[in-house]
Amino acid sequence: MHRITFVRRDTRAGDLALALTQFALMCVVGALFREGAYRLFDWWAYTLTAVISLPLAVRRSAPMTVLLVTSAAYVVFTAAGYLPGVNVWGPIVAFYSLAGLRPPRMTAIGAGPAAGAMFACGLALRGPLVANLAQAVAVPAVAWGLGNISRQLEQRNRQLAEATAQLAHEQQRNIEQAVVQERFRIARELHDVVAHHMSMISMQAGLAGYVFDSDPETARAAVDTIGATSRETLDEMRRLLVLLREPDPEDGAGTPAPAPGLNLLPSLADRAEAAGLGVALTTSGDLEGLPSGLQLAVYRVVQEATTNVIKHAGGCGVEITVRREPGVVHAAVLDEGPGTGRAGTGGFGLTGMRERARMYGGTITAGARPGGGFAVKLTIPFP
């Protein structure tokens, strides 16, 4: 809204500058140019020049009125015996503005005053009647054609601006919808993780109660497992509550299966090789000791990045690296395919990756590699 207001103010200032400039130039030309056959510039000439030039300051808001005023004043100017070449641009600019701002039907009505002003100019020049008639037709016709082109260009630019704004709105809405869908997908997966942990807690609690008197060591180990699993479950529940904003529809009965972990990376690499990629998988550190929710996030990022390689750079080599270092987990998918034009390709995979990384306080970077290819890198802090 502010941008549109600024453009209008700038247009009005330009029209005012045009009117003042034309008025000043016509006054200077009329005062300096001496022609014996025509009347010298006097106060009446300056007044008519003002009436012809200054209304152009509002030519966009009232083009027909401006045309009528300037044409009538110009006819009076030439009839008074002043040099017709002075102020002739007033009616021409006014008619051009009318053709550029109003539909052809109104422009046709305005062609009469414009032609009359040009015919009066021809009469004042004392030229042949045929030349006067030709001028009265040709000059408005040229102004009409140029104004019509200007009007069509303005209309197309306005339509293009509206289409661009609508496209940007639709794209933003699609991105927001993709983020919401990805969050619910992550929430469902975390729900499965929590349900799996609760099943383990229930089983370990039953075991501890069964061997509490006969095998204290086994009971103590079961209690320790319950403590560790419950703490991890609480962490996952906190993340689940952050993501989940409304109840998720029940997907059906049955016991949820454990979510994918980093132990499935070799299977993921095998599937990628079957799809035509040359995969080099490298893992390091105690990945199995990571919480299952974090393993799921890393696995999904690697899976999505590898899928993108298959879609956009099939048949190339890809290097998958996942390593755990003190205080941080790193994952990277580096390929040798074309590195340009892939960050913004169809789908919202990168949006999902960022949501998973943000859930654990991590970061995602994706972009073309300097030496060629594309790189997706994930970093998640893990004290």
N, C-alpha and C positions, 0 to 999 in steps of 0.2 A: 504493500500500500504506500509506504513512504517513497519507494522508488518511482511509482507512477506519478505521484505528486511532484517529485523533483523534475521529471521530464516535462510536465506541463508548464511549470514555472520557467524552465529553460526555454521552451518554445515561445512563450509570451514575451520573454525578454528579447529573443531573436527577432520577433515580429516588430517590437517597438524600435529596436535598433535599425531594422530595415526601413521603417517609416521615417524615422528621423534622418537617416542617411540620405534617402531619396529627396526629402524636403530640402536638406542643406545643399545637395548637389544641384538640384533644379534651380534653387535660388542663385547659386553662384553662376551657373551656365546662363540663366536668364539675364543676370546683371552684367556679365562680361561680354556676351555675344551680341553684337550690334548688326542689325539687318534693316536697311533703310525702308524696305517695303512693309515692315511690321512695327507694331507699337512698342515703344520702350517699356522696360519693366518698371512698374510703379507699385504703389501700395496695394492697389486692386489686384495686380498680378501676384504679389506675395500672398495675399489672402486666398486667392483661388488655388495657388500652389499648395498652401496648407490644407485646403479642403480636399485636394486631389491626393496628396501624399500621406497625411497623418492618419486617415481612417485605416490604412493598411496595417496599423498596429493591432486591430481587432479582426483581421481578415479571416481567421480560423473560426471564431465564434459566430460571426454574422457575415459570411461571404457574399450573399446576395445583396444585402443592404450596402455593404462596402462598394460592390460593383456599381450599383445604381447611383450612389453618391459621387464616386470618382468619375464615372462616365458623364453624368450630368454636368459636373463642375468643369470637366475637360471640354465639353461642347461649348459651355459659356466662355471658357478661356480662349478657344480658337475663334469664336464669334466676336470676341472683343478685339480681335486683331493682333493678338500676341503670336510669337513664333510657335507654330504647331509642334515642332520637334521637341520643345520643352514640355515636360509632363506627360508625354505620350505613353510612358511606361506605367503610369498609374492604372489606367483601365486594363492594360494587358496583364499586369501582375494580379489585379483583382479578379479578372476572368479566369486566369490560370488557377488561382486559389479555389474558385468556385468549382471548376472541373475536377480538381484534385480532392475536394472534400465532400461534394454532394453527388447524388446519382445523376445519370445522364438526362433524365427528364427535366430536372431543375436546371442543369447546365444548358439545355436547349432553350429554356426560357431566358436565361442570362445572355445567350448569344446575341439577342436583339440589341440590348444596350451596348454591348461590346462592339458589334458591327457598326452601330450608329456613331460611336466615338471615333472609330477608324475612318468612317466615311467623312465625318466632320474634319478630320485631319487632312484627308485628301482634298477636300474643298478649299481649306485654308492654304494648302500648297499650290492651289490653282493648276492642278494637273488635269489630264484628260478624264472624261467621265468613266471610260472603260477601266482606266488605271485605278480610279477611286473605288469603283465597284469591286475590282479584283483585290485591292487592299482590304476592303471591308469584309471580304469573304476569307481571304488567305490567312491574315493575321489571327483572327479568332479561331480558325480551324487548327492552325499550328498550336496555339495555346491550349485549345481543347484536347488535342491529341497528347501533348506533354502532360497536361493535368490528369488525364485519364490513366496514363501509364503510372504516374505517381500514386494515384488513388488505388490502383490494383496492387502495386508493390506494398503499399501501406497495409492493405487488407490481408495480403499473403503473409506479411511479417507478423501481423497481429494473430492470425490463425496459427502460424508456426509457434509463436510465443505461448499461446494457449495450449497447443498440443504438447509443447515441451514441459509446461508446468503440470499438465495432467499426467504425462509420462513419469515425471519425477515423483508425483504424488503416488501413482500406482506402484512404482518401484519401491518407494519407502514403505508403503503398506505391505507389499510382498515380503520385504525384508523383516518387518516387524512380525508378520505372520509366521515367517520361517523361524524366527527366534523363539516365538511362543511354542511352536510345534516341537522344536528341538529341545526346549526346556522340559516339555511334558515327556518327550521320549527319554531324556536323561532321568527324569523323576521316576518313570516306570522301571528303568533299569536299576536305579538305586533302591527302589522298593523291592525288587527281586533280591538284591544284595542283602538288604536288611532282613528280609524273610529267611534267606539262607542262614544268616548269622543266628537268628532267633531259633531256627531249627537245631543248629549246633549247640546253642546254649541249653535248649530243652533236653537234648540227648545227653550232654555232659552232666547236667543236673541229675538226670535219672541214674546215670552211671555212678555219680558220687554218692547218691543215696543208697544205691544197691550195695556198694563195697565199702561204705563208711566204717563199718566195724571190722570187717574181715581183711581189708587191704587199705590201710590209711594212706600209703604212698600214692596209690592210684586215685584215691578220693581227693587228695591234696592237688595232684596234677590236674584233675578234672575241674576243681575249683579255680585253679590258676587260669586254665583255659577259658572258663566262664568269665572271669574278670577281664582278661585281655579282649575276648570277643565282644563283651558288652561295651567296653570303652570304644572299640572301633565302630560298633553299631551306633552308639550315641553320636559319634562324629558324622557318620553317614546320615543319620536322621536330621542333624542340624542342616546339612547341605540340602537334604531333601525338602525340608520346610522352607528354605530360602527360595528354592526353585518353584515349588508347587504353590500356586496361587488359588487354586480352586480344586475341588474333589475330582479325581481322575475316574473316568468310567471303568467299571469292573470289566476286565478282559476275559473273565471266565474262571471257572473253578479249577482246582488242581494245585499241586505243589510247584512253586516257581523253581526253575532250574538255575543253578549258579551262573552268574554273569561271566562273560569271557574275560580271561586274564592274560597276562603276558606269556604264560606257558603255551598259548595258542599262536604265538608269533611264527614258529616254524611252519604251521599249517597255512597261515596267511601267506607266507613266502612261497610255499608250494603252489597255492592257487594262483598267485601272481605269475609264477613261472609258466604254469599251464596256460595262462592267457597271453603268453608271448614275451614277457619281460625277462631280462637277465638280472636276477636278484642276488644281492650279497647282503646277508643278514649278520649283524654283529651285536651281541649283548654282553654286558659286563655288570658286575655288582650283584648284590642280593636282591634280585627283582621279585622273587617269590615271597620275600618278607614284607613287601609293600602291602598296604591295605587293599582289599579287593576293589573298593570303589575307585581308588587312584589307578590301580592296574587297568580297570575298565576304561577310564578316561584316556590313558595313554594308548591303550589298544585301539580305541575308536578313532583317535587322531591318526595313528599310523594306518589304520584300515582305510579311512577316508582319503588320506593323501595318496596311498597306493592306488586306490580306485581312480583318482583323478589322473594319475600317470597312465593307467590303462586307457582311459577315455581320450586323453589329449595327446599322449606321446607313446602310443602302443609300439612295442617292439624294441624299445631302447633299454639301456641298462639302468638299474636303480639300486641305490645303496640305502639300506635301512639300518639305523643304529639306535639302540636303546641302552643307556647305561645309568647306573645309580652311583652317585658320588656323595661324599659327606654333605648332607644338608640340601641336596638337589637331585632331581631326576631329569635327564636329558633324553630327548627323542628327536630323530631327524630322518627325513625321507628326501634323498637327493637323487635326481634323475639326470639323464643326458639328453633329454628331448628338447624341443623348442621352448625357450624360456619367456617368450613375449606373448602378451594377450591372454594369459591363463589365470591371472588372479581374479579377473572379473568375468570369467566364463559362466555359462548357464548353471543354475542350481545355487544352493546356499551352503555348500560343504564347508567353506571357510568360516561362515557364521557359526555353524555347529561346533567346529574346532575351537573357536574363540570362547564360546559359551562353556565348553568343558574345561578349557584352561583357566578361565576366570573363576570357575567354581572352586578350584583348588589354589587360587591366588597365583596362577602361572601366566605365561605369555606365549603367544604364537606369532611367528614371523613367517611370511610367505612372499616369495619374489624370485625374479630371474637371477641366476648365478652369473658372476662376472665372466667366467670362462665358458658359459653356455649351459643350458639346462635350467631346471627349476628346483627350488629348495623350500621345504617346509620344516621349521624347527620349533620344537616345543620345549619349554623349560618350566618345571614345577618345583617350587621349594618344598622340601620335606625334612624338617628337623629330625 
